[in-house]
Amino acid sequence: MGDASTLSSPVVVEENTFGAMAAGSRTTPPRERDPYRYQLGFGNHFSSEAVPDALPEPGRNVPQRCPYDLFSEQLNGTPFVSYRDTLQHVWMYRIRPAVAHSRPYALPPNPDIEACFTPFNENVTFTPLTYEWGPLEWPKESEQVTFIQGLKTIGGYGDPVAKEGVAMHLYACNASMERQAFCNNDGDFLILPQIGRLDIQTELGRLMVRPGELCVIQAGLRWRISLPDGPARGYVHEVFGSHFELPDLGVIGSNGLAHRRDFEYPVASFDMDQSTWQVVYKLTGKMFAYTQRHTPFDVVAWHGSYAPFKYAMEKFTPLSCGMKEQCDPTIYTVLLAKSKTPKVSLSEFAVYTPKYISALDTYRPPYYHRNISTEMLGMIYGEYHGSVRDVQSGCLSCENSYMPHGDAYSAWKEATTRPLETEIQGEGALSFMLHINNHFSLTKFALERNPNIKSEDSLGEFWDDLQGHFMDHLDTVNTKLAAAGLPGLGNKPV
């Protein structure tokens, strides 16, 4: 029995303020030239299933019996015992396990593929010379050349056995990989299409990668490439014993450079195919293969962090706009791979997108320098003029460790005398640079069999007209030296 105040109070109806609840994490929708969906976020631990409830219940990776009688299989990209922030692995739930294949056999040697880059390997040469290569020649129309067959190694350092080093390749191909998959046991591939999209089917799903995008496929994963646009050409950077990661932002703060949310990962996708397949794998630069009576792309569901990804380089946020001075080129770093030496990278991948240049009383072209890193420059589209060499789309240049380099004398004269105004640099162009922190050796293909090679020998008397303009100021310098009680420098040399 209530009191009077309770009996006389009005009835209060609580207002419903609920709005909506997400049905799940966001995936990107298909686009005009990319029919696939992607999960977002660099380095995330993803869960994806092409059939509902194909993943085991939470708390289990290897139940006694997986849903739909799938086989559980783990792929580790790092040792079992690793620091948690470096550990990468993936659990796959597939129709048949990867172990179901015939005995591996060696394929004929390919002299254009190399993986061991030491002074003891007679197939590579360490040289201080600067080189540039034009676009890789297309295969003959009478030949059917797949992505793997079209790989040509330019150079590298280290080797995959030591789990330390890098390689640089070019590719040109005109045929899709039919009933054939590839697995790189040596390292991770960073693939950069320059002409033609690559339709990449991996065990964990599909990626469509166009010129302007990069794709990373880790060691141990099986994949194949189809060519939806016909012949394709581009670059491949390979790292041994390490994986690509984002650079630390430090004082930049939370935002800038490449944003985590812009990296796209595949969703689970599988085939049901019991025809005969060949799986080719690369081990210390040599090719081996085995056959199996089912597709390797039969993963119905997966979860983990060891997964291929792509990134549209046009989304990069350059931080170059200031009132004075230049930042070092590493301010454009998208990805890096760490070496075994603490706080030193194996390789840093930087991208040059259009940007405002506003620095006043500043030398704006690349400054003259010598660098512990070997620098390799490639052009995805557009052109770069004004340097010692004109860099065209599909070209690749190499400035070796500690060797001096910089812009042409004519570029210096123009840059030090013209009025400076805010301008857009690199409009309509996309290029990249690799900073490889060691000496870099070149292969016989790069030095002997690539017809589109240019070395600094071809520069001839390029630098002969370079003037030391300090000499033009000797009168002023001598006046100041005399005022300071110091001896003069004498007359200008003739």
DOBA-945037 format. One record per residue (C-alpha): residue in three letters; x, y, z. Coordinates in steps of 0.25 Angstrom, whole numbers, padded with zeros to 4 digits, always signed. Example, Ala and Ser with C-alpha at 12.3 -4.5 7.8 and 13.67 -1.06 7.14 Angstrom:
% residues 2
ALA+0049-0018+0031;SER+0055-0004+0029;
This chain:
% residues 494
MET+0000+0000+0000;GLY+0007+0013-0005;ASP+0007+0027+0002;ALA-0001+0039-0004;SER+0011+0044-0012;THR+0013+0031-0019;LEU-0002+0030-0023;SER-0002+0044-0028;SER+0010+0044-0037;PRO+0008+0044-0052;VAL+0013+0032-0060;VAL+0026+0035-0067;VAL+0029+0028-0080;GLU+0044+0026-0083;GLU+0047+0032-0097;ASN+0054+0022-0107;THR+0067+0029-0111;PHE+0073+0016-0118;GLY+0078+0020-0132;ALA+0085+0008-0139;MET+0095-0003-0137;ALA+0106-0007-0147;ALA+0103-0021-0153;GLY+0118-0023-0154;SER+0132-0017-0157;ARG+0132-0009-0170;THR+0137-0015-0183;THR+0139-0007-0195;PRO+0129-0009-0206;PRO+0132-0014-0221;ARG+0137-0002-0230;GLU+0137+0000-0245;ARG+0150-0007-0248;ASP+0151-0015-0235;PRO+0140-0025-0232;TYR+0145-0030-0219;ARG+0142-0026-0204;TYR+0153-0023-0194;GLN+0155-0022-0179;LEU+0162-0009-0174;GLY+0173-0006-0164;PHE+0188-0009-0165;GLY+0193-0020-0156;ASN+0179-0024-0150;HIS+0175-0038-0146;PHE+0164-0041-0156;SER+0153-0051-0156;SER+0147-0055-0169;GLU+0138-0066-0174;ALA+0132-0069-0188;VAL+0121-0078-0182;PRO+0114-0074-0169;ASP+0119-0081-0156;ALA+0131-0087-0163;LEU+0141-0082-0153;PRO+0142-0090-0140;GLU+0135-0085-0127;PRO+0142-0074-0120;GLY+0153-0080-0111;ARG+0157-0091-0120;ASN+0166-0092-0132;VAL+0167-0107-0134;PRO+0155-0113-0129;GLN+0154-0128-0130;ARG+0145-0126-0142;CYS+0144-0113-0150;PRO+0131-0108-0155;TYR+0127-0115-0169;ASP+0139-0124-0166;LEU+0149-0114-0171;PHE+0163-0116-0168;SER+0170-0106-0159;GLU+0184-0101-0163;GLN+0193-0090-0157;LEU+0203-0082-0165;ASN+0214-0075-0156;GLY+0221-0063-0162;THR+0229-0061-0149;PRO+0235-0072-0140;PHE+0226-0078-0129;VAL+0233-0070-0118;SER+0233-0056-0123;TYR+0230-0043-0116;ARG+0215-0041-0116;ASP+0216-0028-0124;THR+0224-0035-0135;LEU+0216-0048-0136;GLN+0209-0051-0149;HIS+0201-0063-0152;VAL+0188-0068-0158;TRP+0179-0080-0156;MET+0172-0085-0169;TYR+0160-0095-0170;ARG+0161-0101-0183;ILE+0155-0113-0191;ARG+0168-0120-0192;PRO+0181-0117-0185;ALA+0193-0112-0192;VAL+0201-0124-0189;ALA+0193-0132-0199;HIS+0203-0131-0211;SER+0213-0140-0219;ARG+0228-0140-0217;PRO+0234-0127-0220;TYR+0244-0126-0232;ALA+0254-0116-0237;LEU+0251-0107-0249;PRO+0261-0104-0259;PRO+0270-0092-0254;ASN+0266-0078-0258;PRO+0279-0069-0260;ASP+0270-0057-0258;ILE+0266-0060-0244;GLU+0276-0057-0233;ALA+0275-0058-0217;CYS+0289-0059-0212;PHE+0296-0045-0212;THR+0310-0047-0206;PRO+0324-0044-0212;PHE+0326-0059-0213;ASN+0315-0060-0223;GLU+0321-0059-0237;ASN+0307-0056-0243;VAL+0306-0042-0236;THR+0315-0030-0236;PHE+0317-0019-0225;THR+0320-0006-0233;PRO+0321+0009-0229;LEU+0315+0013-0242;THR+0302+0019-0244;TYR+0292+0012-0253;GLU+0279+0014-0260;TRP+0270+0004-0267;GLY+0259+0007-0277;PRO+0245+0000-0276;LEU+0247-0015-0277;GLU+0244-0021-0291;TRP+0231-0027-0294;PRO+0231-0042-0297;LYS+0230-0046-0311;GLU+0215-0048-0316;SER+0219-0062-0320;GLU+0223-0065-0305;GLN+0213-0068-0293;VAL+0221-0062-0281;THR+0214-0062-0267;PHE+0217-0052-0256;ILE+0227-0062-0250;GLN+0234-0065-0263;GLY+0235-0050-0266;LEU+0242-0047-0253;LYS+0256-0041-0255;THR+0266-0039-0243;ILE+0273-0025-0244;GLY+0281-0027-0231;GLY+0281-0028-0216;TYR+0289-0031-0203;GLY+0289-0042-0193;ASP+0282-0055-0195;PRO+0270-0062-0190;VAL+0278-0073-0183;ALA+0283-0062-0174;LYS+0269-0056-0172;GLU+0275-0043-0175;GLY+0275-0035-0188;VAL+0267-0030-0200;ALA+0265-0032-0215;MET+0260-0023-0226;HIS+0253-0029-0238;LEU+0245-0024-0250;TYR+0234-0032-0257;ALA+0228-0032-0271;CYS+0217-0043-0275;ASN+0206-0045-0284;ALA+0200-0058-0279;SER+0191-0062-0267;MET+0195-0073-0258;GLU+0186-0084-0261;ARG+0185-0096-0252;GLN+0198-0091-0246;ALA+0201-0084-0232;PHE+0214-0078-0227;CYS+0220-0078-0213;ASN+0232-0070-0209;ASN+0240-0077-0198;ASP+0251-0066-0198;GLY+0243-0054-0194;ASP+0232-0044-0195;PHE+0229-0038-0209;LEU+0225-0023-0210;ILE+0218-0022-0224;LEU+0217-0009-0231;PRO+0209-0010-0244;GLN+0213+0001-0255;ILE+0205-0004-0266;GLY+0193-0013-0265;ARG+0185-0018-0253;LEU+0188-0030-0246;ASP+0177-0040-0242;ILE+0183-0047-0230;GLN+0177-0059-0224;THR+0183-0063-0211;GLU+0179-0074-0201;LEU+0173-0063-0192;GLY+0165-0056-0203;ARG+0166-0048-0216;LEU+0172-0034-0218;MET+0171-0026-0231;VAL+0184-0017-0231;ARG+0185-0005-0241;PRO+0196+0004-0245;GLY+0197+0014-0233;GLU+0194+0003-0223;LEU+0205-0006-0216;CYS+0202-0020-0211;VAL+0210-0028-0201;ILE+0209-0043-0201;GLN+0217-0050-0190;ALA+0226-0062-0190;GLY+0219-0075-0190;LEU+0206-0071-0196;ARG+0202-0077-0209;TRP+0196-0069-0220;ARG+0194-0067-0235;ILE+0193-0055-0244;SER+0183-0053-0255;LEU+0184-0041-0265;PRO+0170-0034-0267;ASP+0176-0023-0276;GLY+0186-0032-0284;PRO+0201-0030-0284;ALA+0206-0024-0270;ARG+0219-0018-0265;GLY+0225-0013-0252;TYR+0234-0014-0240;VAL+0236-0024-0229;HIS+0244-0021-0216;GLU+0247-0034-0208;VAL+0251-0034-0193;PHE+0258-0046-0186;GLY+0256-0049-0171;SER+0247-0037-0168;HIS+0233-0032-0171;PHE+0228-0019-0176;GLU+0222-0009-0165;LEU+0218+0005-0163;PRO+0229+0015-0159;ASP+0228+0021-0145;LEU+0221+0035-0145;GLY+0229+0041-0133;VAL+0226+0056-0132;ILE+0217+0055-0144;GLY+0207+0050-0135;SER+0194+0042-0138;ASN+0192+0045-0153;GLY+0200+0047-0165;LEU+0208+0039-0176;ALA+0200+0026-0179;HIS+0188+0024-0170;ARG+0185+0010-0164;ARG+0171+0010-0169;ASP+0175+0012-0184;PHE+0181-0002-0184;GLU+0172-0013-0190;TYR+0172-0027-0187;PRO+0164-0038-0195;VAL+0152-0045-0190;ALA+0151-0061-0190;SER+0148-0066-0204;PHE+0150-0081-0208;ASP+0148-0090-0220;MET+0144-0104-0222;ASP+0153-0110-0232;GLN+0158-0124-0233;SER+0167-0122-0245;THR+0182-0124-0246;TRP+0190-0112-0241;GLN+0205-0108-0241;VAL+0210-0101-0229;VAL+0224-0094-0232;TYR+0232-0089-0220;LYS+0245-0081-0219;LEU+0256-0085-0210;THR+0269-0078-0210;GLY+0266-0073-0223;LYS+0264-0086-0229;MET+0250-0091-0234;PHE+0244-0104-0230;ALA+0230-0110-0232;TYR+0220-0120-0228;THR+0206-0124-0233;GLN+0193-0127-0226;ARG+0179-0132-0230;HIS+0172-0120-0224;THR+0172-0105-0224;PRO+0181-0098-0214;PHE+0171-0087-0212;ASP+0161-0095-0204;VAL+0161-0087-0191;VAL+0147-0085-0186;ALA+0150-0077-0174;TRP+0162-0071-0167;HIS+0166-0062-0156;GLY+0180-0056-0152;SER+0189-0044-0156;TYR+0198-0051-0166;ALA+0191-0047-0178;PRO+0193-0040-0192;PHE+0189-0025-0193;LYS+0189-0014-0203;TYR+0190+0001-0202;ALA+0186+0013-0212;MET+0198+0022-0211;GLU+0190+0034-0216;LYS+0184+0034-0202;PHE+0198+0037-0195;THR+0199+0049-0187;PRO+0212+0057-0190;LEU+0217+0066-0179;SER+0226+0075-0188;CYS+0219+0089-0187;GLY+0227+0099-0179;MET+0233+0113-0179;LYS+0248+0108-0180;GLU+0257+0097-0181;GLN+0256+0083-0187;CYS+0252+0070-0179;ASP+0260+0057-0182;PRO+0253+0048-0193;THR+0250+0038-0182;ILE+0238+0048-0178;TYR+0231+0041-0190;THR+0232+0027-0184;VAL+0220+0018-0186;LEU+0226+0005-0181;LEU+0239-0001-0176;ALA+0245-0014-0172;LYS+0254-0015-0160;SER+0268-0021-0160;LYS+0274-0030-0149;THR+0282-0017-0145;PRO+0274-0010-0134;LYS+0268+0003-0139;VAL+0273+0001-0154;SER+0264-0003-0166;LEU+0267-0013-0176;SER+0259-0004-0186;GLU+0250+0008-0186;PHE+0239+0010-0197;ALA+0236+0024-0200;VAL+0226+0030-0210;TYR+0226+0043-0217;THR+0212+0049-0219;PRO+0207+0063-0224;LYS+0210+0073-0212;TYR+0211+0088-0210;ILE+0225+0093-0209;SER+0225+0106-0201;ALA+0239+0108-0194;LEU+0245+0121-0196;ASP+0260+0125-0197;THR+0262+0109-0199;TYR+0269+0101-0209;ARG+0257+0093-0214;PRO+0262+0081-0223;PRO+0268+0069-0216;TYR+0281+0074-0209;TYR+0295+0069-0212;HIS+0298+0057-0203;ARG+0305+0044-0200;ASN+0297+0034-0192;ILE+0300+0021-0185;SER+0287+0016-0192;THR+0287+0011-0207;GLU+0275+0019-0213;MET+0267+0013-0224;LEU+0257+0022-0232;GLY+0245+0017-0240;MET+0234+0024-0247;ILE+0220+0018-0248;TYR+0214+0029-0257;GLY+0218+0043-0261;GLU+0232+0048-0263;TYR+0243+0054-0255;HIS+0252+0064-0262;GLY+0264+0073-0258;SER+0273+0063-0251;VAL+0285+0056-0257;ARG+0276+0047-0264;ASP+0262+0048-0269;VAL+0253+0038-0262;GLN+0242+0032-0270;SER+0231+0023-0266;GLY+0235+0009-0264;CYS+0250+0013-0262;LEU+0259+0009-0250;SER+0271+0016-0245;CYS+0282+0012-0235;GLU+0291+0021-0227;ASN+0300+0012-0218;SER+0304+0014-0204;TYR+0312+0026-0200;MET+0314+0030-0215;PRO+0311+0045-0217;HIS+0299+0049-0225;GLY+0290+0061-0227;ASP+0283+0070-0238;ALA+0289+0075-0251;TYR+0298+0087-0251;SER+0287+0094-0260;ALA+0276+0091-0249;TRP+0285+0097-0238;LYS+0287+0110-0246;GLU+0272+0111-0249;ALA+0268+0107-0234;THR+0278+0117-0228;THR+0273+0129-0236;ARG+0258+0128-0239;PRO+0248+0135-0231;LEU+0241+0125-0221;GLU+0226+0124-0221;THR+0217+0113-0215;GLU+0216+0103-0226;ILE+0210+0089-0228;GLN+0222+0079-0230;GLY+0220+0065-0237;GLU+0206+0068-0242;GLY+0201+0056-0251;ALA+0213+0048-0246;LEU+0215+0036-0236;SER+0229+0031-0233;PHE+0236+0023-0222;MET+0249+0022-0215;LEU+0255+0011-0207;HIS+0266+0014-0197;ILE+0274+0001-0196;ASN+0283+0002-0184;ASN+0295-0006-0189;HIS+0304-0007-0202;PHE+0296-0013-0213;SER+0300-0023-0224;LEU+0296-0024-0238;THR+0293-0037-0246;LYS+0298-0041-0259;PHE+0284-0039-0265;ALA+0285-0024-0260;LEU+0299-0022-0265;GLU+0299-0031-0278;ARG+0286-0036-0283;ASN+0277-0024-0281;PRO+0278-0016-0294;ASN+0272-0003-0287;ILE+0283+0000-0278;LYS+0290+0013-0276;SER+0302+0015-0267;GLU+0309+0028-0263;ASP+0320+0024-0273;SER+0309+0029-0283;LEU+0309+0043-0277;GLY+0322+0046-0284;GLU+0326+0061-0280;PHE+0313+0064-0273;TRP+0320+0071-0261;ASP+0331+0078-0269;ASP+0324+0091-0269;LEU+0322+0091-0254;GLN+0327+0104-0248;GLY+0332+0107-0234;HIS+0325+0120-0232;PHE+0332+0123-0219;MET+0343+0128-0228;ASP+0334+0139-0233;HIS+0334+0145-0219;LEU+0349+0145-0216;ASP+0350+0160-0215;THR+0339+0161-0204;VAL+0345+0149-0197;ASN+0359+0155-0197;THR+0353+0168-0191;LYS+0346+0161-0180;LEU+0359+0152-0177;ALA+0367+0165-0176;ALA+0357+0172-0167;ALA+0359+0159-0158;GLY+0374+0160-0158;LEU+0375+0147-0167;PRO+0383+0145-0179;GLY+0376+0146-0193;LEU+0374+0135-0202;GLY+0381+0141-0214;ASN+0375+0143-0228;LYS+0365+0135-0235;PRO+0371+0122-0243;VAL+0371+0123-0258;
